[in-house]
């Protein structure tokens, strides 16, 4: 192992401080997935109908027993992470729905400073046995350990663990890629006694060439070029825009051609995680379609895309104009339009209409428009008298808006007071009469009043008060 390789290992913990440094992960292909993934054929992609897949994602934060942490992240931090993930994966019609954030209190695991030690100490077994996971969906664990990240897929437990600094970094995209069937571009992990992976991928992409092995070595994908295992490999040089300009050679002594140092599944410079190749996208969607939803349907499952139209927290008001201290909030990372809408009188939408119910009218007037990069998450809410649309190229999302919220309900009147100004002017000479709900809701309330100057206060069930000043004259 060269000195350059050692440098790559020992700088992992300071990825954000030294952004030129890469990370490593301990991913190994799960024996549960491997036989099914071998059925992927990059020359036959006709089965993919490009339909949207939506998965729930739950974040877990490792803390001390007393709930403290030297690097305690907030819900806002994790929502930013989810937005980052969605902005990458939504391009491939793969979506993630926020399922929440939970702390995992365990001082013993919290104090471990090495990722591999964290795993060998039984962290995954601990969280699995103690219910710190959600079956069948992605579970992402953050910790203080150095060493980068690790993604694996076993049974109904889909865990990823990351140093807390990596939740808005290419590392999280990389690890989710592993969960959806992708290998490292360079193949199995290298070790310090063997600078070349034992299945060294050759440069040729032509199946007719002697030595062609791109479909059986490296990541076993021909479209992705043979790639050294790290930017710290001898003679690997990237320019300022992450283009490869080096003179590195593979295990046969041949120069590398177009190695994948912009690829999410490589070990590259921190600012260079930028792309998936089309074959990698196809393989992830194959994994979801043929492995998760067919081969392992009892262990992994998607949720319906309608869940993206449900708030992750908060609630709708029961009455129109009612103050709402806990409004419905929607996860960031999408482009939302809230178009003016109106429901039929015989089918009111005092609560948002069902996802499949589009029996309402709407205009192109957007009362609220939210961009994917919105950072004020309190602004991503659903205004009254609007239907929401997620602007995404797939016809399942755009242009049809969903869930018209057209609430005109007024809160019930539960009582009130009628104050008569006895002198016909506003002064202290008044007569105040208390009224119950039945009296205040009487349609003849005003008609039955004698001529004079009045102040009428109607108390409503939500605590609000409707106040009216009235001068009733002789009829």
N, C-alpha and C positions, 0 to 999 in steps of 0.2 A: 504493500500500500504506500503510495507516494505521500510526501508531505502535504501536497495540495488536498489529497483526500482527507487527511486528518483534520485539516482546517475546516472542511465542510461539516464534519461531525461536531466539532467543538464550538462552532459559532451558532448552532441551531437556536439556542435559548435567546439570542439577541437579534432575532429576525427583524423586528421593527426598528431597533436602534441602528442596525446595519443593513439597510434595505437591499444591498447588493448580494446578500447571502441567501442561499436556498434553504430548504428544509428536507427532512427525510420522513418517511412513514414506514410502519412495520407491516404493511398490508401483505397478506398471503391469500391466494384465491381459496375460497371456502370449498371443501369437498362436496358440500351440498349443491353448490351452483355449477361446479366445473363440468360435470357430465352434460348438463343442459346447455351450457354456454358453447360447448363444442359443436352444437348444431347450427351455430351462426355461420352464414355463408355471405361474405361481402359481395359476391357476384350475383346474388339473388335477393333483392330487397323489395320485391313486389308485394309482399304480404303487409307492409306497413301502410295503414290508411291515414296516418298522420293525425289521428284523433288526440285530443288533449288528455293527459294523465295528470291527476292531482293527488298528491300525497300529503299527509299531515306530518308536521315536524315539531318535535318537542325539545326544548333546550333544558339542560341540567347544569348547574353550577356547583362545583365542589368547594365547600367551605369548611371552616372549623366546626367543632361540635356546638359552639355557642352562636353559630351563624355569621361569624365575622370572616373577613378575608382581606389580605393586603391589597388585593386587586379586584374588589367587588364591582361587578358590572351591573348595570341597570337594565330594566326592561327595554328602554330606548336603545341601548347598545345591541341587544339581541334582535330587536326589530330591524335595526340597520343591517345586521347580518343577514336576516331573512330577505330583506329587500335586495341586498347584493346578490344573494343566491338566485332569487327569482329573475333578476334582470339578465342573468346569464342563461339560466335553464328555460325560461319562458320562450326563448327563441326557437327551442326544439319541441315546443308544446308539452313541456314538463313543468308542472307547477307545484308550489309548496304552500300549504295553509298552516298558519300559526296555530299551535296547539297549547302553547303556554311555556312558562319558565318556572322551574322548581329548583330549590337548593338541595344539595346532597350533603348533609352534615356529617363529616368524619375527619377528625383531626389527624388520625394516623395516615390516611391516604393524602390528605391535604399537604402534609409535611414532606411527602416524597418529592424529590427534585429531579428525578429521571423518569422519562416516559416508559422505558422498557421495564424499569423496576416497578412502576405503578401497575403495569399489566401483570407482571409475574407475581406481584403481591396479591393478586386476586381481585382487582378492582371491578372487572366486568362481572365476576361471579357475585361479588357483594351487591352491586346495584341490581342485578337480575334477581337474586334471592330475596332482596328486601323491597322489591316493588318500585325501585327507582327507574322504571322504564315503562313505555307504552307498547304493548305487543303489536307487531305488524306494521309499525311506522318508524320513520327515522328518529333516532334519539342521539342528540349531540351533547357531549359532556365537555365542559371546560375545566381546566385545572392549571396549576402553577408549574407543573413539571416541564423541564426542558425537553428537547428532542423532537419537537415538531408535532406530528399527529399520527393517528392510526385509524384506519377504516376497515371494517370487516362485516361479514354477513353470515349469521348462524341462526338456524331455526326461526322463531318469530321475533328474534332480538336483532335489531339493526342498529348497532352502535357506531358512533364516530367519537374519538376523543381528540381534543385540540388544546394546545396551549391557548390561554385566554386571549393572547395577542393576535391569534390567527382567524378569528371568526369573521373578519371582513377582508380576507386575504385569499389569494388563489388557492391556498391550502384547503379551504373548506370546499371549494369547487372540485378540487382534486379528489378528496376523500369521498364525496358524494358520487363522483365518477366510479370509484371502486365499488361502492354499494350497488351501482347499476351496471356492473359487469366489466368495467374497463381495467386493464392491466397497465403497469408503467410502460411508457413507450420503449424502454430499454429491456423490458422483460423482468425476470426475477431479480430480487435484490442482490446487489454485489456484497462481497464480504472482504475483510481486510487481507485475507490470504490469497485472494484471487481477483486481481484488478479487472479482469474481463468476466462478465457473467458466463456461466458454463454453456449457455445456449446462444452465443454471440450471433447476432443477426447480421447477414451480409448486405452489401450495398445494393446489389441489383434488384430491380423490381420486375424484371422480365422472367416469367415462369420458364421460358425456354433456355435460359442461361444456366450453365454449369455452376453449381453452388447456390442457386436460388433457394432461399429458406425463409423468406419473409412471412409466409403463411403458417409456419410452424415454430418460429423463433421470435425473440423480442416480444412484442404485444400480439403477435400472430395476425397483424393487419397489414396488408400490402400498401394501402394508401398512406399510412404513416411511415416516414422514412426511418431507417436505422439511426439510433441515437445513443451517444454515450450516456452513462448513468448519471452524470453530474456535470455542472458547469466547471467544477474543479478538476475534471479530467484533464490530463496533459494536453496542452496545445488547443484547448477550447477557448475561443475568443468571441465575444459578442460586441457589436457596436452599440451606440447609444440608443438605437431603435430596436435592439434585441436581434438584429440580423447576425447570422453566424458568419464569421470571417476568419475562422481558425484553420488549423492544419492537422487536426487530430486524426489518428488512424485507428481502425478497428483491430480485432484479434488476428486478422489475416494480414495486417499491414496496409490495408487499402484505406485511402482517404475517405472520411465521412462526407456524404453528399446531402446537403439540405437537412441536417439533423433538426429534430423537433424542439428547439429551445424556446418557442413561443407557445408550446402546447401545455394545457393544464395538467396532463398526465406525465410530464417530465419533471426532472429536478433541475430547475433553472433559476435565473436571477429573480429576485422578488418582484420586480416590476415587469417581468416578461410573461407572466401567466395571462394569456390572451385568447386562446382559441382551442376549439376541438375541430378535428377533421370530420368531414361528412360521414366517413365510415364509423367513427367513434360515436357520433350521434345516432347512427342507425343501430349500432350494437346496444347502446343504452336503451333505445326504444324496443329492440328485440328482447332484451332482458326483462323489461317490464311486461311486454305483451306475451311472450312465449314461456318465460321462466316464472315470473311472479304471478301472473294472472292465469296461467294454465298449469305449469308444472308444480308451483308452490302456492296455489291459490288459498290454501288453508293457513298459510303462514304470513303472506304478504298481501296487501290489497290496497287499491286506490280508493279515494272518496270521490263523490260526484262533484263536478265543477261548480254546481250550485252553492257549494260550501264557501267558495270565494266571494259570494255575494252576502255572506253572513258576517256580522261584526265579530271581531275577536274579543271585544268587551263592550260594556255599556248596554243601554236599552232605549227603545223608542218611547216617546211620550204617549201617554194615554189620550191626551186632549190637545187640540190645536192651540198653539200659542203658549203652551205650558212651559215654564222654565225647566231646563234639563241640566242638572249638575253632573250627570253621567251619560253623555250622549253616546250613540252607537259609533264605534270607531272601526275603521277598516285598515288592514295591514298595508304598509307602504310598499313601493316597488312596482306598482301598476299605474297606468294612466287611466284615470277615472273621468267620466262625464256624468253629471247628474242633470238629466234633461227634464224640463217642465212636463208634467203629465197630469192626466185627469182620468179618474175611474168612472164607470157608469153609475148612475144614481141607484140602480137596483142592485149593484154589486160594489159597495163602497170599499175603499182601501184605507180604513182607519189604522190598520196595521199593514206593513208592506205586503203586496200581493205575492202569491207563491211564484217560485222561479219559472215554472212552466206556464203560468197564467200571463198571457200577453194581451188580455182583453181590456186594454186601456189605450187611450190616445196620448200621443206625446208630440212635442215640437222639437225643433233643432236648437231651441234656446236653452243653453246650458247655464243653469243657475250657479253651478260650481264645476270647476275644471281642475283636476289634480294631476300634476306631472309625476313621473316615476321617481324623480329626485327630491320630491317634497320632504323637507326636514321637520316641519311643524306637524307632527302626527295628530295633534288635536284638531287640525283642520280637515282631516280625512273622515268626514262624517256624512250622513245622509239627510239633506234638508227636506223638510216637508214639501209636498206637492211636486216631488221629482222621482224619476226612475233612474237607476244607475246602469251605466254601460262601462265595460272594461274594453279599452281600445287595444285590440290584439288582432293580428291578421286572420286568425281562424274564424270561420263563420259562426262557430258556436258562441263567440263572444261579441262580435261586431258585425253589423251596426245595431242589432236589436237590443234596446235597453230592457232591464228586468226589474222586478220588485218595485212597482210604483207605490210610493208612500204618499197618500192623498188624504190626510186626516183633517176633517172639518168639525170633529166633535168638540162640543163645549162641556166643561166639567159640570156635573149636576150641582144645582143650588140647594144648600142644606139649611138655609135660614138667612136672617139678615135684620136690618133695622130700617125704619122709615122715620126720618127726622123732619118735623114741620116747623118752619120759621113763623112764629105766631104773628109777628109784626109785618110780615111780607118782605122783610129784608134780612140779609145775613147778619144776625147778632146772636146773643146768648139766650134770648127768650125763645126757647124751643120746647117742643114736645117730642120725646123719643119713644117709639113703639117697637118692641121686639116682635119679630114674625118667625114662625117655624117654616119648615120646608114646604109644607102644603100651601101655606098662605103666600109665601114668596113666589111660588110657581103658578099661582092662580092667574089665569088669562085675564081676569077682570081686575087685577091688582090696581092698575092705574085708573080704570074707569070708576072704581068705587071710592077714590079719594075725593075729598072736598076740594074746592078751588083753593089755591094757595101756592106757596113756595116750599119745595121739598128737597131733601137729600136722601137718596135711596141707595143703600149698600146691600149687595147680594153676596153672601159668603158662599164660596164654592168648596167642593170636597177636596180639592187639591191645595187648599189654604189660600187661594187667591181671592180677591174681593173686587167685584165689579161695582163701580160707583157712578151714580148718575144724579145730576142736578135737574130739577124739573119745576117749571112754572106752569101750574094748571089753572086755566082760566075758566070762567063760566061758559057753559055750553049753550 
